[in-house]
Amino acid sequence: MPKYKVQLKQGSRTLVNQVEAKSVADCLALFNELTTMKVSEILEVKYTDDTKPPIDDFNYFSIYKGMLSSSAQRMSYQVLLNNVKLTKNEDTIAQSLMAHLEINGFRIDSVMVDLLKQ
């Protein structure tokens, strides 16, 4: 059975539950039937890694912020990465972002502004 992450909202609270259900419709029906919270989002989990995460040795840049642009859409998109490897710099990060991400289905032409903070 597929796994789903379900975002539930009520008032100022937001909760995320993970469930295994037969379908999105069954997942939605379950929460509508049993809870007063509103289901705001259901995402199918395509990948999980249950191995132990690495210890936090603080051997990384704490944050990267970049503003990506697409001339085809004349749009920009902000990206935020945490715990960036020390072997990466702004250029290699920008190349990786342009290779792997898109804005509304269009390729990213440039990284207009970027900040790498230690």
C-alpha positions in Angstrom: 0.0 0.0 0.0 1.3 3.5 -0.7 2.3 5.9 2.1 0.9 9.4 2.3 1.8 12.5 4.2 -1.4 14.3 5.2 -1.4 17.9 6.3 -4.2 18.8 8.6 -5.2 22.3 9.8 -7.5 23.7 12.4 -7.3 27.3 13.7 -3.6 28.2 13.9 -2.4 24.6 14.2 -1.0 22.6 11.4 -0.1 18.9 11.9 1.4 16.4 9.4 0.5 12.7 9.7 1.9 9.8 7.7 -0.4 6.9 6.9 -0.6 3.9 4.6 -3.8 3.8 2.7 -5.3 2.2 -0.4 -5.7 5.5 -2.3 -5.8 9.3 -1.9 -9.6 9.0 -1.8 -9.5 6.5 1.1 -7.0 8.7 2.9 -9.2 11.7 2.6 -12.3 9.8 3.6 -10.5 8.5 6.7 -9.6 11.9 8.0 -12.9 13.5 7.1 -14.7 10.8 8.9 -12.6 10.8 12.1 -11.3 14.3 12.7 -12.5 17.8 12.9 -9.3 19.1 11.3 -9.4 20.1 7.6 -7.2 18.1 5.3 -5.2 20.7 3.3 -2.7 18.6 1.5 -2.1 14.9 0.7 1.3 13.9 -0.7 2.4 10.4 -1.8 5.7 9.4 -0.2 7.9 8.0 -3.0 11.1 7.6 -1.0 12.0 7.0 2.6 15.3 6.2 4.2 15.1 4.6 7.7 18.8 4.4 8.3 20.3 6.4 11.2 21.0 10.1 10.3 24.6 11.3 10.6 25.7 12.9 13.8 25.6 16.7 13.9 29.3 17.7 13.9 28.6 21.3 12.6 30.9 20.6 9.7 28.8 22.4 7.1 27.6 25.8 6.0 24.4 26.4 8.0 22.3 27.9 5.2 22.3 28.7 1.5 19.7 31.1 0.0 19.4 31.6 -3.7 17.1 33.4 -6.1 16.7 31.4 -9.3 15.3 32.9 -12.5 13.8 31.6 -15.8 13.7 34.0 -18.7 11.1 31.9 -20.5 8.6 32.5 -17.7 10.0 35.8 -16.5 9.7 34.4 -13.0 12.0 33.9 -10.1 12.0 31.3 -7.4 13.7 31.3 -4.0 15.5 28.2 -2.8 16.7 27.5 0.8 19.1 24.7 1.6 20.3 23.8 5.1 23.5 22.1 6.2 25.4 22.5 2.9 28.6 20.5 2.5 31.8 22.6 3.1 33.2 21.3 -0.2 30.5 23.2 -2.1 30.7 26.9 -3.1 28.2 29.2 -4.7 29.1 28.2 -8.3 28.8 24.5 -7.8 25.5 24.9 -5.9 24.2 27.1 -8.7 25.2 24.5 -11.3 23.5 21.8 -9.4 20.3 23.8 -8.9 20.1 24.7 -12.6 20.7 21.0 -13.5 18.0 19.6 -11.2 15.3 22.2 -10.7 12.7 23.9 -12.9 10.3 26.8 -12.5 6.8 25.9 -13.7 8.3 23.3 -16.1 10.9 25.7 -17.6 14.6 25.4 -17.1 16.5 27.8 -14.8 18.7 30.3 -16.7 20.5 31.9 -13.8 21.0 32.3 -10.1 20.5 36.1 -9.6 21.5 36.3 -5.9 23.0 33.8 -3.6 24.2 33.7 0.0 26.2 31.0 1.8 26.3 31.4 5.5 28.6 29.6 7.9 
